[in-house]
Amino acid sequence: MTYKLLKHKNTLFGQSQNVIGVTLRNQPKYKFFKNSTYAFHGILDIIKSERSFQIELFLFFPLLGTLFFIDGTTLEKLLLFLSLMAVLIAEVVNSAIERVVDLVTTDYHEMAKRAKDVSSAIVLLTLITSSTIWITILFFS
């Protein structure tokens, strides 16, 4: 934790006053390539440990391949691709929330259950949205 003396201008009265700014950093200094490796480690970890992510990846690649054979506009293909990515992103967010909840408490707690349920709802809503997009573009476009 570092402390910095900052000049803060009070916008109501136009006066300057000294305040102590607290910077909380529980992480190393930002370096693009090093931080990118953290992301890749996260992706590898979720592939290895999350069964639902594995199932979604199993569906992702064949559907991604079908984009090359679909007779649609570039915009439609982009929308289909983004809907596939949204499902994977939602699953990553869900897994992150579940892991944080598990880190905080291993005991049953109603709020922990509610947090996990809501994070699962993120995935469900994304799957419904993605399915709707695919069905609409493939069958009604």
Secondary structure in CASP SS format (residue, H / E / C, confidence):
PFRMAT SS
TARGET T0000
AUTHOR 0000-0000-0000
METHOD secondary structure of the structure
MODEL  1
M C 1.00
T E 1.00
Y E 1.00
K E 1.00
L E 1.00
L E 1.00
K E 1.00
H E 1.00
K E 1.00
N E 1.00
T C 1.00
L C 1.00
F C 1.00
G C 1.00
Q E 1.00
S E 1.00
Q E 1.00
N E 1.00
V E 1.00
I E 1.00
G E 1.00
V E 1.00
T E 1.00
L C 1.00
R C 1.00
N C 1.00
Q C 1.00
P C 1.00
K C 1.00
Y C 1.00
K C 1.00
F H 1.00
F H 1.00
K H 1.00
N H 1.00
S H 1.00
T H 1.00
Y H 1.00
A H 1.00
F H 1.00
H H 1.00
G H 1.00
I H 1.00
L H 1.00
D H 1.00
I H 1.00
I H 1.00
K H 1.00
S H 1.00
E C 1.00
R H 1.00
S H 1.00
F H 1.00
Q H 1.00
I H 1.00
E H 1.00
L H 1.00
F H 1.00
L H 1.00
F H 1.00
F H 1.00
P H 1.00
L H 1.00
L H 1.00
G H 1.00
T H 1.00
L C 1.00
F C 1.00
F C 1.00
I C 1.00
D C 1.00
G C 1.00
T C 1.00
T H 1.00
L H 1.00
E H 1.00
K H 1.00
L H 1.00
L H 1.00
L H 1.00
F H 1.00
L H 1.00
S H 1.00
L H 1.00
M H 1.00
A H 1.00
V H 1.00
L H 1.00
I H 1.00
A H 1.00
E H 1.00
V H 1.00
V H 1.00
N H 1.00
S H 1.00
A H 1.00
I H 1.00
E H 1.00
R H 1.00
V H 1.00
V H 1.00
D H 1.00
L H 1.00
V H 1.00
T C 1.00
T C 1.00
D C 1.00
Y C 1.00
H C 1.00
E H 1.00
M H 1.00
A H 1.00
K H 1.00
R H 1.00
A H 1.00
K H 1.00
D H 1.00
V H 1.00
S H 1.00
S H 1.00
A H 1.00
I H 1.00
V H 1.00
L H 1.00
L H 1.00
T H 1.00
L H 1.00
I H 1.00
T H 1.00
S H 1.00
S H 1.00
T H 1.00
I H 1.00
W H 1.00
I H 1.00
T H 1.00
I H 1.00
L H 1.00
F H 1.00
F H 1.00
S C 1.00
END
